[in-house]
Amino acid sequence: MLSVTTLEEARDFVRGATILGTGGGGDPGEGLALLEEALSSGKRISLVDLKELEKGSLLVVPYYVGTIAPEAKTRKPVKIEKPIEVAFQEMEHILGGEISAVVASELGGFNASLALYMGAYMDLPIVDGDLLGRAAPELHQCAVHIFDIPMYPSVIVSETGNKVVVYQYSDIDDYESIARYLSVLSGRFVAVVDTPLKVEDADKVLIRGSMSLCLKLGKASRLAKEKGSNPVAEVTRILNGWKIFEGIVRSYEYKDEKGFLVGEAVVEGANKWKGRKLKTWIMNEHLMAWIDEKPAVMAPDLIIFMSDDGDGITNSDLKVGMKVNVVAARAPEIWRTEKGLRFFGPKRFGFNYEYVPVEELLGEST
């Protein structure tokens, strides 16, 4: 069992989760505030391996759905201060109070921290893993779909006072549309608790060790900075990834479109990349990257923007003139399968590319 017991460990966790959020995954400041609240209240934040849970145990998944565009605002008066807690309590009622543990929907500074917070708040263990292995924009990018496991029943709650229970949906397209539309009505986000999983099913779909990886990355980045070494290089080493670019953001254009931040960032190369250009396509997260107009990284592989200090840069904070380091890493193998690519490959986002793994693309560009 692994625990987060100090504020420094909480900061490490959020730092690492933000790196793996690939530009999305929610606001890390809000995520850290949740962990600070839990720790100051004397709550225990415990990560457990799935095999530590009893057979037949039931897990649920808490997260938020919505745009990360910084201009997005709640459109109506706030009626529910902590919608995720209301959603969790309603799910307990639906399931008859049988919840044994919490599992994160994805990584990212907020959504991964939210799982820790909800586990602590409800005095439940948090499974060391998640259902994605990074952050991604849609409900389609959840490993349960690869195994035909439904995400219902689901409870969706907005700050503005909507509370919706989805007992069943016809398909994931409809469920994504329902949750996304409710987030648009709210103006910013909705809280969701869904995907009740028995341990036996969680064993099939879980991306194991991803929560402890957040801690490891965040701590390594911090220590590298304290020692005066290169935190970007240390993170890249741990991920077995590649630093593919370095430079200055010359343009960043986006819009809040149907509950997503959608846009493009262009980075002008510096140092060994001087005279070159990197472009990414964003749908909350960085999903596609080109260097000098040639594909360099394709979804589902990871595209990570980092500062020289080793912090992940979210797309809500990205700005023109900012110095960035761009790191690429392999996606979990489950997303590189034929079925995984149906939900998370380039064609899912409208690009007429056959998926090529990042290690092959980088080999072609050298």
C-alpha positions as CSV (number, residue, x, y, z in Angstrom):
1,M,0.0,0.0,0.0
2,L,1.3,3.5,-0.9
3,S,0.0,6.6,0.8
4,V,0.1,10.4,0.2
5,T,0.6,11.8,3.6
6,T,2.4,15.1,3.2
7,L,1.8,18.3,1.2
8,E,5.1,17.7,-0.6
9,E,3.9,14.3,-1.8
10,A,0.6,15.8,-2.9
11,R,2.5,18.4,-4.9
12,D,4.6,15.6,-6.4
13,F,1.5,13.7,-7.4
14,V,-0.2,16.6,-9.0
15,R,3.0,17.6,-10.8
16,G,3.4,14.1,-12.3
17,A,-0.3,13.8,-13.1
18,T,-0.2,17.1,-15.0
19,I,2.8,15.8,-17.1
20,L,0.8,12.7,-18.0
21,G,-2.3,14.9,-18.7
22,T,-0.8,15.8,-22.1
23,G,-2.2,19.3,-21.8
24,G,-5.5,18.4,-20.4
25,G,-6.8,16.5,-17.4
26,G,-8.1,19.6,-15.6
27,D,-6.7,22.4,-13.5
28,P,-3.8,21.2,-11.4
29,G,-4.3,24.1,-9.0
30,E,-7.8,22.9,-8.3
31,G,-6.5,19.3,-7.9
32,L,-3.9,20.3,-5.4
33,A,-6.5,22.2,-3.4
34,L,-8.6,19.1,-3.1
35,L,-5.6,17.1,-1.8
36,E,-4.7,19.9,0.6
37,E,-8.3,19.8,1.9
38,A,-8.2,16.1,2.4
39,L,-4.9,16.1,4.2
40,S,-5.8,19.1,6.4
41,S,-9.0,17.2,7.4
42,G,-7.0,14.3,8.6
43,K,-8.2,12.0,5.8
44,R,-6.1,9.1,4.6
45,I,-5.1,8.9,1.0
46,S,-4.1,5.3,0.3
47,L,-3.2,3.7,-3.0
48,V,-3.7,-0.1,-3.2
49,D,-3.0,-2.7,-5.8
50,L,-6.1,-4.3,-7.3
51,K,-5.1,-7.7,-5.9
52,E,-5.4,-6.2,-2.3
53,L,-9.2,-5.9,-2.8
54,E,-11.5,-8.8,-2.0
55,K,-13.1,-10.8,-4.7
56,G,-16.5,-9.3,-5.7
57,S,-15.5,-5.8,-4.5
58,L,-17.1,-3.0,-6.5
59,L,-15.2,0.1,-7.8
60,V,-16.6,3.3,-9.2
61,V,-15.0,6.1,-11.2
62,P,-15.4,9.8,-10.3
63,Y,-14.4,12.6,-12.8
64,Y,-15.4,15.8,-14.4
65,V,-16.5,16.3,-18.1
66,G,-16.2,19.7,-19.8
67,T,-14.1,22.2,-21.6
68,I,-10.7,23.4,-20.3
69,A,-11.0,26.8,-22.1
70,P,-10.0,29.4,-19.6
71,E,-12.9,31.7,-20.5
72,A,-15.5,29.1,-19.7
73,K,-17.8,30.2,-16.8
74,T,-20.7,28.7,-14.9
75,R,-23.7,30.2,-16.6
76,K,-26.2,30.2,-13.7
77,P,-26.0,30.6,-9.9
78,V,-24.1,27.8,-8.1
79,K,-26.7,25.6,-6.3
80,I,-24.4,22.6,-5.6
81,E,-21.0,23.5,-4.1
82,K,-19.5,20.0,-4.4
83,P,-21.3,18.2,-7.2
84,I,-18.9,15.3,-7.3
85,E,-19.9,14.4,-3.7
86,V,-23.6,14.6,-4.5
87,A,-22.9,12.3,-7.5
88,F,-21.0,9.8,-5.4
89,Q,-23.7,9.7,-2.7
90,E,-26.4,9.1,-5.4
91,M,-24.3,6.3,-6.9
92,E,-24.0,4.7,-3.4
93,H,-27.8,4.8,-3.2
94,I,-28.2,3.2,-6.6
95,L,-25.7,0.5,-5.8
96,G,-27.0,-0.1,-2.3
97,G,-23.9,1.2,-0.6
98,E,-21.6,-1.5,-1.9
99,I,-18.7,0.6,-3.1
100,S,-15.3,-0.7,-2.0
101,A,-12.8,1.5,-3.8
102,V,-12.3,4.3,-6.2
103,V,-10.4,4.2,-9.6
104,A,-9.4,7.2,-11.7
105,S,-10.9,7.7,-15.1
106,E,-7.7,9.3,-16.5
107,L,-4.5,11.0,-15.5
108,G,-4.2,14.8,-15.3
109,G,-3.7,17.4,-12.5
110,F,-7.3,17.5,-11.6
111,N,-9.1,14.3,-12.6
112,A,-6.4,12.0,-11.1
113,S,-6.3,14.2,-7.9
114,L,-10.1,14.0,-7.8
115,A,-10.0,10.2,-7.5
116,L,-7.6,10.5,-4.6
117,Y,-9.8,13.1,-2.9
118,M,-13.0,11.1,-3.3
119,G,-11.4,8.0,-2.0
120,A,-10.1,9.9,1.0
121,Y,-13.4,11.8,1.6
122,M,-15.4,8.5,1.5
123,D,-12.8,6.6,3.6
124,L,-12.1,4.2,0.7
125,P,-8.9,3.0,-0.9
126,I,-7.9,4.3,-4.3
127,V,-6.7,1.7,-6.9
128,D,-3.2,2.3,-8.2
129,G,-4.2,2.6,-11.8
130,D,-6.6,4.3,-14.1
131,L,-8.7,3.5,-17.2
132,L,-6.7,5.5,-19.7
133,G,-3.0,5.9,-18.9
134,R,-3.0,9.6,-19.8
135,A,-5.7,12.2,-20.4
136,A,-8.1,12.3,-23.4
137,P,-11.1,14.4,-24.4
138,E,-14.0,12.0,-24.8
139,L,-15.8,9.3,-22.9
140,H,-14.9,7.1,-25.9
141,Q,-11.3,7.0,-24.6
142,C,-12.0,4.6,-21.7
143,A,-10.5,1.1,-21.6
144,V,-13.8,-0.5,-20.7
145,H,-15.0,-0.1,-24.3
146,I,-12.3,-2.4,-25.6
147,F,-13.8,-5.2,-23.5
148,D,-17.5,-4.2,-24.1
149,I,-18.0,-3.3,-20.5
150,P,-20.7,-0.5,-20.1
151,M,-20.1,2.7,-18.2
152,Y,-23.7,2.8,-16.8
153,P,-25.3,3.3,-14.4
154,S,-24.0,6.9,-14.3
155,V,-24.8,9.9,-12.1
156,I,-24.1,13.4,-13.7
157,V,-24.4,16.5,-11.5
158,S,-23.8,20.2,-12.3
159,E,-23.0,23.1,-10.0
160,T,-26.0,24.8,-11.4
161,G,-28.4,22.2,-10.0
162,N,-28.9,19.5,-12.6
163,K,-28.8,15.9,-11.3
164,V,-29.2,13.2,-14.0
165,V,-29.0,9.4,-13.6
166,V,-28.3,7.5,-16.8
167,Y,-29.4,3.9,-16.1
168,Q,-28.5,2.8,-19.6
169,Y,-27.4,4.3,-22.9
170,S,-27.8,3.0,-26.4
171,D,-24.1,3.5,-27.3
172,I,-21.1,5.5,-26.2
173,D,-21.8,8.2,-28.8
174,D,-25.1,8.9,-27.1
175,Y,-23.6,8.8,-23.6
176,E,-20.8,11.2,-24.6
177,S,-23.4,13.6,-26.1
178,I,-25.5,13.5,-22.9
179,A,-22.7,14.2,-20.6
180,R,-21.1,16.8,-22.9
181,Y,-24.5,18.6,-23.4
182,L,-25.0,18.8,-19.7
183,S,-21.5,20.4,-19.3
184,V,-22.4,22.9,-22.0
185,L,-25.6,23.8,-20.2
186,S,-23.6,24.4,-17.1
187,G,-21.1,26.5,-19.0
188,R,-18.0,24.7,-17.8
189,F,-18.2,21.2,-16.4
190,V,-20.3,18.5,-14.8
191,A,-19.3,16.0,-12.2
192,V,-19.7,12.3,-13.1
193,V,-19.6,9.1,-11.2
194,D,-20.0,6.0,-13.3
195,T,-18.5,2.7,-14.5
196,P,-19.3,0.4,-11.5
197,L,-16.7,-2.4,-11.9
198,K,-16.2,-5.6,-10.1
199,V,-12.6,-6.4,-9.3
200,E,-12.7,-9.2,-11.9
201,D,-13.6,-6.8,-14.7
202,A,-11.3,-4.1,-13.4
203,D,-8.5,-6.7,-13.7
204,K,-9.0,-6.7,-17.5
205,V,-9.2,-2.9,-18.1
206,L,-6.9,-1.3,-15.5
207,I,-3.8,0.6,-16.6
208,R,-1.8,-0.6,-13.6
209,G,0.6,1.5,-11.6
210,S,-0.3,4.8,-13.3
211,M,-1.1,6.6,-10.0
212,S,2.2,5.7,-8.4
213,L,3.9,6.7,-11.7
214,C,2.4,10.2,-11.2
215,L,4.1,10.3,-7.8
216,K,7.4,9.0,-9.2
217,L,7.5,11.5,-12.1
218,G,6.6,14.4,-9.9
219,K,9.2,13.6,-7.3
220,A,11.9,12.9,-9.9
221,S,11.1,16.3,-11.6
222,R,11.3,18.1,-8.3
223,L,14.5,16.5,-7.1
224,A,16.2,17.0,-10.5
225,K,15.4,20.7,-10.3
226,E,16.7,20.9,-6.7
227,K,19.9,19.3,-7.7
228,G,20.4,21.6,-10.6
229,S,20.1,18.8,-13.2
230,N,17.7,18.6,-16.1
231,P,14.1,17.7,-14.9
232,V,12.8,17.3,-18.5
233,A,15.5,14.8,-19.3
234,E,14.7,12.9,-16.1
235,V,11.0,12.7,-16.9
236,T,11.8,11.6,-20.4
237,R,14.1,8.8,-19.1
238,I,11.4,7.5,-16.7
239,L,8.8,7.5,-19.5
240,N,11.3,5.8,-21.8
241,G,10.3,8.6,-24.2
242,W,11.9,11.2,-26.5
243,K,12.4,14.9,-26.3
244,I,11.2,15.8,-29.8
245,F,11.3,19.6,-29.8
246,E,12.2,22.7,-28.0
247,G,11.2,26.3,-28.8
248,I,8.9,29.3,-28.4
249,V,5.2,29.2,-28.9
250,R,4.6,31.5,-31.8
251,S,0.9,31.0,-32.2
252,Y,-1.9,29.4,-30.2
253,E,-5.4,29.6,-31.5
254,Y,-8.3,27.8,-30.0
255,K,-12.1,28.0,-29.4
256,D,-14.5,26.5,-27.0
257,E,-16.4,24.2,-29.3
258,K,-19.3,22.0,-28.1
259,G,-17.7,21.5,-24.7
260,F,-14.1,21.1,-25.8
261,L,-11.1,23.4,-26.2
262,V,-10.2,22.8,-29.9
263,G,-7.2,24.5,-31.5
264,E,-3.6,24.4,-32.8
265,A,-0.3,25.5,-31.3
266,V,2.8,26.3,-33.4
267,V,6.2,26.2,-31.8
268,E,9.3,27.8,-33.5
269,G,12.4,25.7,-32.8
270,A,15.3,26.8,-30.7
271,N,18.8,25.4,-30.1
272,K,19.2,22.1,-32.1
273,W,15.7,22.7,-33.6
274,K,16.3,26.2,-34.7
275,G,14.8,26.8,-38.1
276,R,12.2,24.1,-37.7
277,K,8.5,24.2,-36.7
278,L,6.3,21.9,-34.6
279,K,2.5,22.1,-34.7
280,T,0.0,20.3,-32.5
281,W,-3.7,19.8,-32.9
282,I,-5.6,20.0,-29.6
283,M,-8.9,18.8,-28.4
284,N,-8.5,19.6,-24.7
285,E,-5.3,17.5,-24.9
286,H,-2.5,17.5,-27.5
287,L,-3.5,14.6,-29.8
288,M,-1.5,15.1,-33.1
289,A,1.9,16.6,-33.7
290,W,3.8,17.5,-36.9
291,I,7.4,18.7,-37.3
292,D,8.0,20.6,-40.5
293,E,4.6,19.4,-41.7
294,K,5.5,15.7,-41.3
295,P,3.6,13.6,-38.7
296,A,5.8,13.2,-35.6
297,V,3.3,11.8,-33.0
298,M,-0.2,10.4,-33.5
299,A,-3.0,9.7,-31.0
300,P,-3.0,7.7,-28.8
301,D,0.7,8.3,-28.1
302,L,1.6,11.0,-25.6
303,I,2.6,14.6,-26.6
304,I,3.7,16.5,-23.5
305,F,4.6,20.2,-23.2
306,M,6.9,21.0,-20.3
307,S,8.6,24.0,-18.9
308,D,12.4,24.0,-18.3
309,D,11.6,23.5,-14.6
310,G,10.0,20.1,-15.4
311,D,6.3,21.1,-15.0
312,G,3.7,20.0,-17.4
313,I,1.9,22.8,-19.2
314,T,-1.8,22.6,-19.5
315,N,-3.5,24.0,-22.6
316,S,-5.5,26.3,-20.5
317,D,-2.2,27.9,-19.4
318,L,-0.3,27.7,-22.7
319,K,0.5,31.2,-24.1
320,V,2.2,32.7,-27.1
321,G,5.9,33.5,-26.2
322,M,6.2,30.7,-23.7
323,K,9.3,28.5,-23.9
324,V,8.4,24.8,-24.1
325,N,10.0,21.4,-24.3
326,V,8.0,18.8,-26.1
327,V,8.3,15.2,-25.0
328,A,6.7,12.1,-26.7
329,A,6.0,8.7,-25.1
330,R,4.3,5.5,-26.1
331,A,0.6,5.1,-25.2
332,P,-0.3,2.0,-23.1
333,E,-0.4,-1.0,-25.4
334,I,-4.1,-1.5,-25.0
335,W,-4.7,1.7,-27.1
336,R,-2.4,0.5,-29.8
337,T,-4.6,-2.6,-30.6
338,E,-7.0,-2.6,-33.5
339,K,-10.0,-2.0,-31.2
340,G,-8.1,0.6,-29.1
341,L,-7.4,2.6,-32.2
342,R,-11.1,2.7,-33.1
343,F,-11.6,4.7,-30.0
344,F,-8.4,6.6,-29.8
345,G,-6.6,6.6,-33.2
346,P,-6.1,9.5,-35.6
347,K,-9.3,8.6,-37.6
348,R,-11.4,9.0,-34.4
349,F,-10.5,12.7,-34.6
350,G,-11.1,13.2,-38.3
351,F,-7.5,12.7,-39.6
352,N,-7.0,10.5,-42.6
353,Y,-3.9,8.8,-41.3
354,E,-3.3,5.2,-40.5
355,Y,-1.7,5.1,-37.0
356,V,2.0,4.8,-37.0
357,P,3.7,4.3,-33.5
358,V,5.7,7.2,-32.3
359,E,8.9,5.2,-32.3
360,E,8.5,4.4,-36.0
361,L,7.7,8.0,-36.9
362,L,10.7,9.3,-35.0
363,G,12.9,6.7,-36.7
364,E,11.6,7.9,-40.1
365,S,12.4,11.6,-39.2
366,T,16.0,11.0,-38.2
